Amino acid sequence: MSTRSLPGADLIEAGLVDLSAGIESVAALLVSIGAPRIMRAGIDVPAVLPDPEHRLYELLASEDPARAHSRYNALIRRLVSYERSLAFRR
């Protein structure tokens, strides 16, 4: 099943690649947050980073403290949109 057309798929695919390479990135942390639902849908998540919610916020805050909260919420909305579309497609 191809997931490339789902909303947020680009971010999820980048996160899966980063996790496979052992890279902690915004995308990898986002996939780690959504890993339980993503794996239930049959997508292999290579490794999950510990404490991804806090680490994601800290990473965003280190890049732009004034916008960290809004960026975090926008990323979580993209993840939820992807997860819901993935579940619907199943």
Protein Blocks (a to p, Z undefined) as FASTA:
>chain_A
ZZklpghklmmmmmmmmmmnopacfklmmmmmmmmmmmmnopacfbacehklmmmmmmmm
mmommlmmmmmmmmmmmmmmmmmmmmmmZZ
